């Protein structure tokens, strides 16, 4: 995950692709990020080990069901359940509700940003993420598509409505399931790394799904749309929208076992995102991963986007240099025009919402009905 860049000086102006910012005291230095690579969700791992022991005795296969049925009689599981179901005093449900509404207000734009910047921009340049995908069989196009859709499904669940993210809601439960899944992957990979020489480079990548990785994930979902994705599509969120969206994903980060203090405000979250962006760098697997992501995006109905359109969008959002680094072909002018046409449409929808609350309410309602896929 860590590149070769040194930590900038306070007040230094940094240009990362299209994004320009000033390094401040809120930013996280390289040494701290390196330390975070060796730290992870210890309680999640402990709970996972206890759940596996219980499952060996009972035959139950589902981790969350095992947790729900046994937390009251087990100290470790009780501690895990209490942490995930206790609402911190800093949570403001009205603000989180506004954060969820913001997601659906810009649903189409968020989907584009999620696919082209979140996956094509972030995951292709995160060495530890690529390594985990490889080791868990997630490098193939078929598996990547499934994981992309599962991730988007989870995102829809945590943003559906306020009851969904409150303790006991489907988004809250889904987030705990993700936390247990991360613990399971981490536990298995750490065991294999200890017994199989060369399986996973702990020195280079840190612990699988470590705290730095988890913070990067929360930044990708909660920060990147505000500062790296929507602005490139012609949409500028307000400062209040940034605070609301950050509040939503700070709480999600808390439930999923991520250090959440770096996301306690929009300014802090932005600085955290920028700190991590400074150290991302393509690896020898980036080109393969980028190619496979494009194949995944091409196969998603009903859009079935063309390869040149995805390539143009990737280069517009992430920058031409990034496209070259991950081996994305440069498409023709027509594809760029088509993508900018989409941006123009999304910008127009935003302007109409600004002057017509009725249209905004309609758009939010339609977005929820259209894109929310209820878990069967």
C-alpha atoms as one frame of an Amber mdcrd trajectory, in Angstrom:
protein
   0.000   0.000   0.000   2.806   2.414   0.788   4.595   4.132  -2.048   7.922
   5.932  -2.095   6.658   9.448  -1.445   7.880  11.288   1.648   5.576  13.167
   4.004   5.098  16.786   2.821   5.775  19.825   4.992   2.952  21.725   6.686
   1.655  24.312   4.229   3.007  22.513   1.173   0.638  22.484  -1.793   0.108
  19.043  -3.291  -1.281  18.197  -6.727  -2.619  14.659  -7.105  -4.142  14.242
 -10.537  -7.062  16.667 -10.628  -7.055  17.188  -6.862  -5.112  20.050  -5.307
  -4.770  20.563  -1.542  -2.546  21.980   1.187  -0.864  19.656   3.703  -1.997
  20.494   7.244  -1.691  19.208  10.790  -4.860  17.190  10.219  -3.110  15.056
   7.607  -1.610  11.716   8.600   2.118  11.226   8.119   3.742   8.230   6.489
   5.084   6.779   9.751   1.622   6.734  11.323   0.120   5.018   8.276   2.906
   2.427   8.387   2.102   1.759  12.037  -1.576   1.352  11.191  -0.637  -1.370
   8.712   0.434  -3.572  11.617  -2.766  -2.926  13.593  -6.150  -4.512  13.001
  -9.567  -5.280  14.481  -8.452  -7.449  17.414 -11.933  -7.803  18.910 -13.298
  -8.888  15.539 -10.611 -11.580  15.264 -11.253 -12.796  18.819 -14.992 -12.987
  18.176 -14.382 -14.848  14.913 -12.212 -17.468  16.632 -14.834 -18.017  19.323
 -17.605 -18.283  16.735 -15.633 -20.886  14.799 -15.196 -22.940  17.970 -18.943
 -22.852  18.624 -19.732 -23.758  15.018 -17.528 -26.850  15.249 -19.696 -28.025
  18.145 -23.102 -27.001  16.789 -22.764 -27.353  13.033 -24.171 -23.858  12.437
 -22.718 -22.302   9.271 -23.759 -18.653   9.466 -21.464 -16.464  11.578 -24.014
 -13.787  12.414 -26.625 -16.354  13.448 -24.055 -17.998  15.712 -23.206 -14.600
  17.194 -26.851 -13.685  17.770 -27.655 -17.003  19.420 -24.611 -17.157  21.707
 -23.473 -13.631  22.637 -25.480 -13.588  25.874 -23.543 -16.546  27.309 -20.022
 -15.823  26.064 -17.815 -12.969  27.312 -15.942 -12.411  24.042 -19.082 -12.465
  21.911 -20.882 -10.286  24.433 -18.123  -7.663  24.178 -18.348  -7.761  20.370
 -22.150  -7.560  20.378 -22.148  -4.716  22.908 -19.621  -2.701  20.887 -21.486
  -3.078  17.605 -24.928  -2.430  19.128 -24.056   0.475  21.432 -24.733   3.801
  19.748 -21.935   6.304  20.511 -22.976   9.632  22.003 -21.646  11.500  18.976
 -24.184   9.857  16.646 -26.838  12.253  15.348 -29.565  10.251  13.619 -31.049
  13.280  11.863 -27.650  14.065  10.347 -27.108  10.454   9.305 -30.569  10.449
   7.709 -29.544  13.497   5.656 -26.346  11.682   4.667 -28.380   8.750   3.378
 -30.639  11.102   1.434 -27.587  12.703  -0.162 -26.575   9.291  -1.547 -29.930
   8.820  -3.288 -30.153  12.463  -4.327 -27.129  11.846  -6.549 -27.722   8.124
  -7.091 -26.726   7.956 -10.765 -23.626  10.089 -10.220 -22.671   8.083  -7.138
 -22.937   4.856  -9.110 -20.648   6.254 -11.828 -18.152   7.503  -9.241 -18.308
   4.249  -7.276 -17.467   2.229 -10.385 -14.966   4.446 -12.197 -13.118   6.069
  -9.294 -13.789   3.761  -6.353 -12.894   0.603  -8.255 -10.914   1.746 -11.309
  -9.102   4.503  -9.415  -8.623   3.188  -5.883  -8.521  -0.601  -5.907  -6.190
  -0.830  -8.883  -3.562   1.245  -7.061  -3.825  -0.311  -3.604  -1.230  -3.055
  -3.375  -2.588  -4.726  -0.254  -6.140  -4.824  -1.650  -4.913  -6.393  -4.887
  -2.931  -8.997  -2.940  -5.939  -9.935  -0.800  -8.078 -10.259  -3.949  -5.486
 -12.550  -5.505  -5.098 -14.738  -2.428  -8.845 -15.104  -1.948  -9.567 -15.949
  -5.579 -11.055 -12.558  -6.356  -8.874 -11.672  -9.330 -10.999 -13.340 -11.994
 -13.618 -11.374 -13.887 -16.470 -13.582 -12.665 -15.556 -13.257  -8.976 -14.759
  -9.553  -9.266 -18.213  -8.920 -10.734 -19.869 -10.784  -7.874 -17.866  -8.857
  -5.297 -18.589  -5.537  -6.977 -22.326  -6.256  -6.927 -22.174  -7.483  -3.315
 -20.362  -4.318  -2.272 -22.916  -2.146  -4.035 -25.710  -4.169  -2.419 -24.192
  -3.467   1.015 -23.913   0.242   0.153 -27.605   0.295  -0.756 -28.479  -1.438
   2.512 -26.653   1.038   4.756 -28.147   4.025   2.922 -31.725   2.790   2.424
 -33.281   4.601   5.418 -32.497   5.499   9.003 -33.990   2.305  10.470 -31.758
   0.204   8.217 -28.561   1.529   9.802 -29.795   1.570  13.405 -28.923  -1.491
  15.561 -30.976  -4.419  14.332 -31.612  -2.904  10.911 -30.615  -4.753   7.761
 -27.828  -2.310   6.919 -26.456  -2.543  10.449 -26.599  -6.346  10.378 -25.005
  -6.430   6.921 -22.140  -4.270   8.222 -21.512  -6.651  11.125 -21.486  -9.511
   8.628 -18.849  -7.663   6.607 -16.781  -7.157   9.764 -16.920 -10.885  10.504
 -16.076 -11.682   6.883 -13.023  -9.427   7.095 -11.978 -11.153  10.316 -12.393
 -14.553   8.663 -10.270 -13.584   5.633  -7.630 -11.968   7.862  -7.488 -14.956
  10.215  -7.124 -17.457   7.374  -4.473 -15.432   5.549  -2.419 -14.817   8.695
  -2.371 -18.543   9.431  -1.269 -19.343   5.885   1.374 -16.591   5.964   2.811
 -18.116   9.138   2.969 -21.639   7.713   3.651 -21.034   4.020   6.764 -19.061
   3.128   6.112 -16.347   0.531   2.325 -16.632   0.712   1.746 -13.016   1.799
   4.373 -10.330   2.396   3.447  -9.048   5.853   6.459  -6.755   5.893   5.389
  -5.016   2.684   1.617  -5.029   2.992   1.086  -5.291   6.730  -1.593  -7.475
   8.276  -4.297  -8.436   5.744  -7.231  -5.983   6.024  -5.353  -3.856   8.540
  -6.453  -0.548  10.073  -4.894   1.482   7.263  -6.779  -0.631   4.701 -10.024
  -0.203   6.645  -9.583   3.570   6.870  -8.934   3.615   3.134 -12.202   1.764
   2.539 -14.217   4.207   4.645 -12.508   7.120   2.884 -13.356   5.577  -0.498
 -17.045   5.350   0.377 -17.441   8.449   2.536 -14.864  10.971   1.287 -14.075
  10.228  -2.343 -17.613  10.966  -3.599 -17.493  14.434  -2.019 -14.046  15.525
  -3.205 -12.818  13.181  -5.950 -15.868  11.846  -7.770 -18.851  14.202  -7.906
 -16.774  17.335  -8.651 -15.335  15.602 -11.735 -18.908  14.963 -12.865 -19.807
  18.636 -12.491 -21.473  18.366  -9.067 -20.192  20.297  -6.045 -21.645  19.108
  -2.707 -22.319  21.771  -0.079 -20.336  21.911   3.165 -23.399  20.663   5.054
 -23.790  17.708   2.706 -20.123  16.871   3.266 -20.601  16.909   7.056 -23.761
  14.783   6.823 -22.198  12.177   4.559 -19.113  12.019   6.757 -21.302  11.449
   9.816 -22.957   8.494   8.085 -19.691   6.787   7.220 -18.030   7.591  10.534
 -20.787   5.533  12.152 -20.428   2.793   9.532 -16.690   2.782  10.262 -17.369
   2.450  13.978 -19.663  -0.559  13.491 -17.271  -2.270  11.079 -14.316  -1.895
  13.463 -12.388   0.892  11.700 -10.596   3.723  13.569 -13.312   6.376  13.224
 -11.754   9.461  14.806 -10.150  10.552  11.486 -13.707  10.934  10.158 -15.190
  12.985  12.993 -15.625  15.981  10.686 -15.547  16.698   6.979 -12.213  18.511
   7.292 -10.634  15.598   9.177 -12.053  13.055   6.737 -10.807  15.001   3.744
  -7.318  15.166   5.270  -7.397  11.414   5.967  -8.426  10.696   2.375  -5.683
  12.930   0.994  -3.056  11.348   3.251  -3.925   7.905   1.951  -4.113   9.093
  -1.645  -0.522  10.326  -1.289   0.785   6.800  -0.755  -1.226   4.838  -3.310
   0.764   3.518  -6.244   0.131   1.016  -9.061   1.673  -2.456  -8.741   2.469
  -5.147 -11.260  -1.103  -6.407 -10.829  -2.768  -3.043 -11.464  -3.069  -3.486
 -15.232  -4.656  -6.919 -14.923  -7.005  -5.679 -12.223  -7.956  -2.637 -14.314
  -8.663  -4.811 -17.342 -10.809  -7.175 -15.285 -12.762  -4.330 -13.704 -13.625
  -3.017 -17.160 -14.867  -6.465 -18.166 -17.019  -6.500 -15.011 -18.529  -3.075
 -15.673 -19.276  -4.000 -19.291 -21.362  -6.948 -18.113 -23.681  -5.107 -15.710
 -27.223  -4.824 -17.110 -29.237  -2.864 -18.007 -26.505  -0.343 -18.909 -24.028
  -2.728 -20.591 -21.563   0.103 -21.093 -19.038  -0.089 -23.894 -15.327  -0.498
 -23.198 -14.407   2.874 -24.836 -17.035   4.673 -22.717 -15.642   3.141 -19.502
 -12.086   3.966 -20.583 -13.030   7.578 -21.284 -14.829   7.902 -17.958 -11.921
   6.353 -16.076  -9.469   8.792 -17.638 -11.729  11.815 -17.049 -12.355  11.039
 -13.367  -8.921   9.701 -12.396  -6.739  11.624 -14.832  -4.972  10.686 -18.050
  -1.762   9.798 -16.195  -3.603   7.303 -14.010  -5.129   5.718 -17.100  -1.676
   5.211 -18.573  -0.303   3.740 -15.331  -2.951   1.037 -15.150  -2.873   0.317
 -18.863  -6.236   1.802 -19.849  -6.399   2.422 -23.609  -7.107   5.954 -24.801
 -10.448   5.880 -26.630 -11.582   8.129 -29.456 -13.093  11.581 -29.190 -16.649
  10.231 -29.535 -16.344   8.260 -26.277 -15.134  11.354 -24.422 -18.055  13.339
 -25.855 -20.484  10.655 -24.716 -19.073  10.682 -21.195 -19.135  14.488 -20.991
 -22.715  14.315 -22.221 -23.512  12.120 -19.214 -21.786  14.645 -16.934 -23.870
  17.446 -18.451 -27.066  15.481 -17.796 -26.116  14.751 -14.178 -25.212  18.393
 -13.597 -28.562  19.446 -15.063 -30.449  17.105 -12.728 -28.587  18.617  -9.771
 -29.500  22.163 -10.788 -33.171  21.252 -11.156 -33.141  19.672  -7.677 -31.634
  22.852  -6.246 -34.590  24.949  -7.407 -37.326  22.333  -7.070 -37.601  20.432
  -3.749 -40.541  18.515  -5.214 -38.337  17.185  -8.032 -35.636  16.270  -5.514
 -38.137  14.311  -3.400 -39.388  12.552  -6.505 -35.856  11.701  -7.652 -34.883
  10.315  -4.233 -38.011   8.153  -4.092 -37.498   6.838  -7.634 -33.813   6.124
  -6.939 -34.662   4.045  -3.886 -37.352   2.092  -5.755 -35.126   1.575  -8.808
 -31.772   0.738  -7.272 -32.498  -0.808  -3.909 -32.292  -4.573  -4.202 -33.969
  -6.176  -1.215 -32.072  -9.100   0.167 -34.095 -12.275  -0.127
